[in-house]
Amino acid sequence: MSFTRTSCISGLLLLFLALTCEARVPRNANVGFIAVKGAHFELNGSPFLFNGFNSYWLMHVAAESSERYKVTEVLKDGSAAGLSVCRTWAFSDGGDRALQISPGVYDERVFQGLDFVISEAKKYGVRLILSFVNNWNDFGGKAQYAQWARNAGAQINSDDDFYTHPMLKSYYKNHIKNVVTRFNTITRVAYKDDPTIMAWELINEPRDQADYSGKTINAWVQEMASFVKSLDNKHLLEVGMEGFYGDSVPERKQVNPGYQVGTDFISNHLINEIDFATIHLYTDQWVSGQSDEAQLAWMQRWVTSHWEDAKTILKKPLVLAEFGKSSRGQGYSLSSRDTFMSIVYRNIYNLAKEGGTMAGSLVWQLMAQGMENYDDGYCIVLGQNPSTAGIISGQSHAMTTLANLVHSPLE
């Protein structure tokens, strides 16, 4: 998301979860790479279903050694709640605690923060999805790339030149190479060889106002996906899409929340080098002003439509990579968020039962205690909202149990 999000486990519940999961984490350690077989994930030949979370801020915080305990807290508590996948940023372009200070110039201290994030994730049995760049201006994004090119004398018409201009594309490819080939100073393993990383993500929430058909982004995804795979064919790769339909299947556009954003869920994900599909889900933003019942009906249609397409057209796994309910929304209450999350989770579980194409979800987002200044309304601090924490851990248990029942031949 272009902003930030928080929920939690109090003393006894956290202790209980920690005790029940303590023995599980070492056995569940990151042995083997997550793979795709047909339309589902596998780990060491067995179906892999998951419950996970977003914490975009991990590297940013870990850049300051005095704040690293926050990273440890979230990964430890997440693991204790059975959350096995975390999505986070492997970018920070210009600005405060920049990873990439200017094109090709990196702050080693910040890179070592990312090293720490990966080493802690490995310790707690959490897989990582690492994103290379932002569509939004937060942490630099494509706007920073455009400004760098302008500074170098290039004629840049808009930030969306990110997808087409040779200079911007070369900057971006160079960043990919620097991240993928990075040698971790803590684990002593190159990122491209580390199974702690589940997948790379090309861009967080790509959008292109210059071409709503999805064709420009399609060409960009093809080029960049091929480039990533040329450097690393061990890890999975996804685009980072929200799920908006484009022109390739016109009748599907009626599923969109009333508009297009320059992506095409179908054609963008049919690219061979893209291993699985993603969607995001924000009813309180995309269909705001509607009743809770109407928003939930839209949510169900959104998720089910993409699941059907992933199973029958794409024949690839599908992940709900972001969803949440904002505490700043009209009529918000903790119980309304818990109800929303429960319904989303039930949806994910029921679709996952049908062969594992719907593979898991990542709530937006978990925070450590004392990070109120990061709160964008969606934040969940495990340890402060026991009811939400219980719902999250319940889904984790359900998905783990289901993985043992979903059989690989169901493709």
C-alpha positions as CSV (number, residue, x, y, z in Angstrom):
1,M,0.0,0.0,0.0
2,S,1.1,3.6,-0.4
3,F,0.8,4.2,3.3
4,T,1.1,2.2,6.6
5,R,-1.2,-0.4,8.8
6,T,-1.8,-2.4,13.2
7,S,-3.4,-5.7,15.8
8,C,-2.2,-8.1,18.6
9,I,-1.7,-10.8,21.4
10,S,-1.6,-10.1,25.1
11,G,0.5,-11.8,27.7
12,L,-1.1,-15.2,28.2
13,L,-2.2,-15.7,24.6
14,L,1.2,-14.8,23.4
15,L,2.9,-17.1,25.8
16,F,0.5,-19.9,24.8
17,L,1.2,-19.4,21.1
18,A,4.9,-19.1,21.7
19,L,4.9,-22.4,23.6
20,T,2.8,-24.2,21.1
21,C,4.9,-22.9,18.2
22,E,8.3,-23.0,19.7
23,A,8.8,-26.7,18.9
24,R,7.4,-26.2,15.4
25,V,9.6,-23.3,14.2
26,P,12.9,-25.2,14.1
27,R,11.3,-28.1,12.2
28,N,9.6,-25.6,9.9
29,A,12.9,-23.8,9.3
30,N,13.6,-22.6,5.8
31,V,14.8,-25.8,4.1
32,G,14.2,-25.8,0.4
33,F,12.8,-23.2,-2.0
34,I,9.1,-22.6,-2.3
35,A,8.2,-23.9,-5.8
36,V,5.1,-23.8,-8.1
37,K,3.6,-27.0,-9.5
38,G,0.6,-26.3,-11.7
39,A,-1.7,-23.9,-10.0
40,H,-0.4,-24.4,-6.4
41,F,2.7,-23.9,-4.3
42,E,4.9,-26.7,-3.0
43,L,7.6,-27.0,-0.5
44,N,9.8,-30.1,-0.7
45,G,7.1,-31.8,-2.8
46,S,4.2,-31.1,-0.4
47,P,1.5,-28.5,-0.9
48,F,2.3,-25.2,0.7
49,L,-0.6,-23.0,1.9
50,F,0.0,-20.1,4.3
51,N,-1.2,-17.2,6.3
52,G,1.1,-14.1,6.2
53,F,1.5,-10.4,6.8
54,N,3.0,-7.2,5.4
55,S,5.5,-5.2,7.3
56,Y,7.0,-2.8,4.7
57,W,9.1,-1.0,7.2
58,L,11.5,-3.8,8.3
59,M,14.6,-2.7,6.4
60,H,14.0,1.0,7.1
61,V,13.9,0.4,10.9
62,A,16.7,-2.2,10.8
63,A,19.0,0.4,9.3
64,E,19.3,1.8,12.9
65,S,20.9,-1.0,15.0
66,S,19.2,0.5,18.1
67,E,15.8,-0.2,16.6
68,R,16.3,-3.7,15.3
69,Y,14.5,-5.2,18.3
70,K,11.2,-4.0,16.6
71,V,12.0,-6.2,13.6
72,T,12.7,-9.2,15.9
73,E,9.5,-8.5,17.9
74,V,7.3,-8.6,14.8
75,L,8.9,-11.6,13.2
76,K,8.9,-13.5,16.5
77,D,5.3,-12.7,17.4
78,G,4.2,-13.3,13.8
79,S,5.9,-16.7,13.8
80,A,4.3,-17.5,17.2
81,A,0.9,-16.7,15.6
82,G,1.7,-19.2,12.8
83,L,2.3,-16.5,10.1
84,S,4.8,-18.0,7.7
85,V,5.2,-15.4,5.0
86,C,6.1,-11.7,5.3
87,R,6.1,-9.1,2.4
88,T,8.4,-6.2,2.8
89,W,10.3,-3.6,0.8
90,A,13.8,-4.2,-0.6
91,F,13.9,-0.6,-1.8
92,S,14.3,2.9,-0.4
93,D,15.2,5.4,-3.2
94,G,16.5,8.7,-2.0
95,G,15.2,10.5,1.1
96,D,15.5,9.3,4.7
97,R,17.6,6.2,5.3
98,A,17.8,5.6,1.6
99,L,19.1,2.2,0.5
100,Q,19.8,3.6,-3.0
101,I,21.1,7.2,-2.5
102,S,21.4,7.9,-6.2
103,P,21.4,5.5,-9.2
104,G,23.7,2.6,-8.4
105,V,25.0,4.2,-5.2
106,Y,24.0,2.3,-2.0
107,D,24.2,2.9,1.7
108,E,25.9,-0.2,3.1
109,R,24.4,0.5,6.6
110,V,20.9,0.2,5.1
111,F,21.8,-2.9,3.1
112,Q,23.0,-4.4,6.3
113,G,19.6,-3.6,7.8
114,L,18.1,-5.8,5.0
115,D,20.7,-8.5,5.8
116,F,19.4,-8.5,9.3
117,V,15.8,-8.7,8.3
118,I,16.5,-11.8,6.2
119,S,18.6,-13.4,9.0
120,E,15.9,-12.8,11.6
121,A,13.2,-14.1,9.2
122,K,15.2,-17.3,8.8
123,K,15.6,-17.6,12.5
124,Y,11.8,-17.5,13.1
125,G,10.9,-19.6,10.1
126,V,9.3,-16.8,8.1
127,R,9.6,-16.6,4.3
128,L,10.0,-13.2,2.7
129,I,8.5,-11.6,-0.4
130,L,10.8,-8.8,-1.3
131,S,9.6,-5.9,-3.5
132,F,12.1,-4.0,-5.8
133,V,10.3,-0.6,-6.2
134,N,7.2,1.4,-5.4
135,N,4.6,2.8,-7.8
136,W,3.9,5.4,-5.1
137,N,6.1,8.2,-3.9
138,D,6.7,6.6,-0.5
139,F,10.3,5.6,-0.2
140,G,11.1,7.2,-3.5
141,G,9.3,5.0,-6.0
142,K,9.2,5.6,-9.8
143,A,8.9,9.3,-9.2
144,Q,12.5,9.3,-7.7
145,Y,13.7,7.3,-10.7
146,A,12.2,9.9,-13.0
147,Q,13.8,12.8,-11.1
148,W,17.2,11.1,-11.2
149,A,16.9,10.8,-15.0
150,R,15.8,14.5,-15.2
151,N,18.9,15.4,-13.2
152,A,21.0,13.5,-15.7
153,G,19.6,15.5,-18.5
154,A,16.9,13.1,-19.9
155,Q,13.6,14.4,-21.3
156,I,11.1,12.9,-19.0
157,N,7.4,13.6,-19.6
158,S,5.9,11.9,-16.6
159,D,6.6,9.4,-13.8
160,D,5.1,6.7,-16.0
161,D,8.1,7.0,-18.3
162,F,9.5,4.6,-15.7
163,Y,8.0,1.8,-17.8
164,T,9.4,2.9,-21.2
165,H,12.4,5.2,-21.0
166,P,15.7,3.4,-21.5
167,M,17.5,5.3,-18.8
168,L,14.9,4.6,-16.2
169,K,14.8,1.0,-17.1
170,S,18.6,0.7,-16.9
171,Y,18.5,2.3,-13.4
172,Y,15.9,-0.2,-12.3
173,K,17.6,-3.2,-13.7
174,N,20.8,-2.2,-12.0
175,H,18.9,-2.0,-8.7
176,I,17.5,-5.5,-9.2
177,K,21.0,-6.8,-9.9
178,N,22.3,-5.2,-6.7
179,V,19.6,-6.7,-4.6
180,V,19.4,-10.2,-6.1
181,T,23.2,-10.7,-6.1
182,R,23.7,-9.1,-2.7
183,F,25.9,-11.2,-0.3
184,N,24.4,-11.2,3.1
185,T,26.9,-10.1,5.7
186,I,25.2,-12.0,8.5
187,T,24.0,-15.3,6.9
188,R,27.0,-15.4,4.5
189,V,24.6,-16.5,1.7
190,A,23.8,-14.5,-1.4
191,Y,20.2,-13.4,-1.6
192,K,19.7,-15.3,-4.8
193,D,20.7,-18.5,-3.1
194,D,18.7,-18.1,0.1
195,P,15.4,-20.1,0.4
196,T,14.3,-17.7,3.2
197,I,13.3,-15.5,0.4
198,M,10.1,-17.0,-1.1
199,A,9.7,-14.6,-4.0
200,W,10.7,-11.3,-5.7
201,E,8.1,-8.7,-6.5
202,L,8.7,-6.3,-9.5
203,I,6.8,-3.3,-8.2
204,N,4.4,-2.5,-5.4
205,E,1.0,-1.8,-7.0
206,P,1.9,-0.9,-10.6
207,R,-0.2,1.8,-12.3
208,D,0.1,3.6,-15.6
209,Q,-2.0,6.6,-16.3
210,A,-0.5,6.9,-19.8
211,D,-2.0,3.6,-21.1
212,Y,-5.0,2.1,-19.4
213,S,-5.0,-0.9,-21.7
214,G,-2.3,-2.7,-19.7
215,K,-0.1,-3.2,-22.8
216,T,2.7,-0.8,-21.7
217,I,3.0,-2.5,-18.3
218,N,2.7,-5.9,-20.0
219,A,5.8,-5.1,-22.1
220,W,7.6,-3.8,-19.0
221,V,6.8,-6.9,-17.0
222,Q,8.0,-9.2,-19.8
223,E,11.3,-7.4,-20.0
224,M,11.9,-7.1,-16.3
225,A,10.7,-10.6,-15.4
226,S,13.1,-12.1,-18.0
227,F,15.9,-10.0,-16.5
228,V,15.2,-11.2,-13.0
229,K,15.1,-14.8,-14.1
230,S,18.4,-14.4,-16.0
231,L,20.0,-13.5,-12.6
232,D,18.1,-15.9,-10.4
233,N,16.0,-18.9,-11.5
234,K,15.7,-20.4,-8.0
235,H,13.2,-17.9,-6.6
236,L,9.6,-17.3,-7.5
237,L,8.6,-14.0,-9.1
238,E,5.4,-12.0,-9.1
239,V,4.4,-8.6,-10.4
240,G,2.9,-6.9,-7.3
241,M,-0.5,-6.2,-8.9
242,E,-3.7,-5.1,-7.2
243,G,-5.8,-7.1,-9.6
244,F,-7.5,-4.6,-11.8
245,Y,-8.7,-6.0,-15.1
246,G,-7.7,-4.5,-18.4
247,D,-8.7,-4.8,-22.1
248,S,-7.7,-8.5,-22.8
249,V,-11.0,-9.8,-21.2
250,P,-13.4,-6.8,-21.6
251,E,-16.3,-8.5,-19.7
252,R,-14.1,-8.8,-16.6
253,K,-13.7,-5.1,-16.3
254,Q,-17.2,-4.9,-14.7
255,V,-15.6,-6.6,-11.7
256,N,-13.3,-3.6,-11.2
257,P,-14.4,-1.0,-8.6
258,G,-15.5,1.4,-11.4
259,Y,-12.1,2.2,-13.0
260,Q,-8.9,0.9,-14.6
261,V,-5.4,1.7,-13.5
262,G,-3.3,0.6,-16.6
263,T,-2.8,-3.0,-15.6
264,D,-4.4,-6.2,-17.0
265,F,-4.7,-8.9,-14.4
266,I,-5.0,-11.6,-17.1
267,S,-2.4,-10.7,-19.7
268,N,0.1,-9.4,-17.1
269,H,0.0,-12.7,-15.3
270,L,0.1,-14.9,-18.3
271,I,3.7,-14.0,-18.9
272,N,5.7,-17.2,-18.5
273,E,8.3,-15.8,-16.1
274,I,5.7,-14.7,-13.6
275,D,5.1,-17.6,-11.3
276,F,2.0,-16.6,-9.4
277,A,-0.7,-14.0,-9.4
278,T,-1.6,-11.4,-6.7
279,I,-4.5,-9.2,-5.8
280,H,-5.0,-6.5,-3.2
281,L,-8.3,-5.7,-1.4
282,Y,-9.3,-2.4,0.1
283,T,-13.1,-2.1,0.2
284,D,-13.0,0.9,2.5
285,Q,-11.1,2.8,-0.3
286,W,-12.2,1.2,-3.5
287,V,-15.9,1.0,-2.9
288,S,-16.1,3.6,-0.1
289,G,-19.5,5.0,0.8
290,Q,-21.3,1.7,0.4
291,S,-22.7,-0.2,3.3
292,D,-20.7,-3.0,5.0
293,E,-23.0,-5.6,3.4
294,A,-22.4,-4.1,-0.1
295,Q,-18.6,-3.9,0.5
296,L,-18.5,-7.5,1.6
297,A,-20.5,-8.6,-1.4
298,W,-18.1,-6.7,-3.7
299,M,-15.1,-8.3,-1.8
300,Q,-16.5,-11.8,-2.4
301,R,-17.0,-11.1,-6.1
302,W,-13.5,-9.6,-6.4
303,V,-11.7,-12.5,-4.7
304,T,-13.8,-15.3,-6.4
305,S,-13.4,-13.8,-9.9
306,H,-9.6,-13.7,-9.6
307,W,-9.5,-17.2,-8.2
308,E,-11.6,-18.5,-11.1
309,D,-9.2,-16.8,-13.6
310,A,-6.1,-18.0,-11.7
311,K,-7.4,-21.6,-11.8
312,T,-8.8,-21.8,-15.3
313,I,-6.9,-19.2,-17.4
314,L,-3.6,-18.5,-15.7
315,K,-3.2,-21.9,-14.1
316,K,-1.0,-20.3,-11.5
317,P,-1.3,-19.9,-7.7
318,L,-3.1,-16.8,-6.4
319,V,-2.2,-14.8,-3.3
320,L,-4.3,-12.0,-1.6
321,A,-1.1,-10.0,-1.0
322,E,-2.7,-7.0,0.8
323,F,-6.0,-6.5,2.6
324,G,-7.2,-4.6,5.7
325,K,-9.8,-2.4,7.3
326,S,-8.8,1.1,8.4
327,S,-9.5,2.4,11.9
328,R,-10.0,5.8,10.3
329,G,-13.0,4.7,8.3
330,Q,-16.5,5.9,9.1
331,G,-18.2,3.8,11.8
332,Y,-15.0,1.8,12.5
333,S,-14.9,-0.4,15.5
334,L,-12.5,-3.2,16.6
335,S,-15.3,-5.7,16.2
336,S,-16.1,-4.5,12.6
337,R,-12.4,-5.1,11.7
338,D,-12.4,-8.5,13.3
339,T,-15.6,-9.4,11.4
340,F,-14.2,-8.2,8.1
341,M,-11.0,-10.2,8.6
342,S,-12.9,-13.3,9.7
343,I,-15.0,-13.2,6.5
344,V,-12.0,-12.6,4.2
345,Y,-10.1,-15.4,5.9
346,R,-13.1,-17.8,5.6
347,N,-13.3,-16.9,1.9
348,I,-9.6,-17.6,1.4
349,Y,-9.8,-20.9,3.3
350,N,-12.9,-22.1,1.4
351,L,-11.3,-21.3,-2.0
352,A,-8.0,-22.9,-0.9
353,K,-9.8,-26.1,-0.2
354,E,-10.5,-26.4,-3.9
355,G,-7.1,-27.7,-4.8
356,G,-4.8,-25.0,-3.4
357,T,-4.9,-22.4,-6.3
358,M,-5.9,-19.8,-3.6
359,A,-2.7,-20.2,-1.6
360,G,-2.8,-17.7,1.2
361,S,-3.2,-14.1,2.3
362,L,-1.1,-11.3,3.7
363,V,-2.8,-8.8,6.0
364,W,-1.8,-5.1,5.9
365,Q,-0.1,-4.8,8.3
366,L,1.8,-5.8,11.5
367,M,3.8,-3.3,13.6
368,A,5.9,-3.5,16.7
369,Q,4.8,-1.8,19.9
370,G,5.7,1.9,20.1
371,M,5.4,2.6,16.4
372,E,2.4,4.8,16.5
373,N,4.0,7.4,14.2
374,Y,3.9,4.7,11.4
375,D,0.2,4.0,11.9
376,D,-1.8,4.6,8.7
377,G,-5.0,3.3,10.2
378,Y,-4.4,-0.4,9.3
379,C,-1.8,-1.3,11.8
380,I,-2.1,-4.4,13.9
381,V,0.2,-4.8,16.9
382,L,0.2,-8.4,18.1
383,G,0.0,-8.1,21.8
384,Q,-2.5,-5.2,22.1
385,N,-5.6,-6.6,20.3
386,P,-6.0,-10.2,21.5
387,S,-9.3,-10.7,19.6
388,T,-7.6,-9.8,16.2
389,A,-4.6,-11.9,17.2
390,G,-6.8,-14.9,17.8
391,I,-8.5,-14.5,14.4
392,I,-5.0,-14.4,12.7
393,S,-3.6,-17.4,14.5
394,G,-6.8,-19.3,13.9
395,Q,-6.4,-18.8,10.2
396,S,-2.8,-19.8,10.3
397,H,-3.7,-23.0,12.0
398,A,-6.5,-23.7,9.5
399,M,-4.3,-23.1,6.4
400,T,-1.5,-25.3,7.8
401,T,-3.9,-28.1,8.5
402,L,-5.5,-27.7,5.1
403,A,-2.1,-28.0,3.4
404,N,-1.9,-31.5,4.7
405,L,-5.3,-32.3,3.1
406,V,-4.8,-30.7,-0.3
407,H,-3.3,-33.2,-2.7
408,S,-0.9,-32.3,-5.4
409,P,-2.8,-34.0,-8.3
410,L,-5.5,-31.3,-8.0
411,E,-4.3,-29.1,-10.8
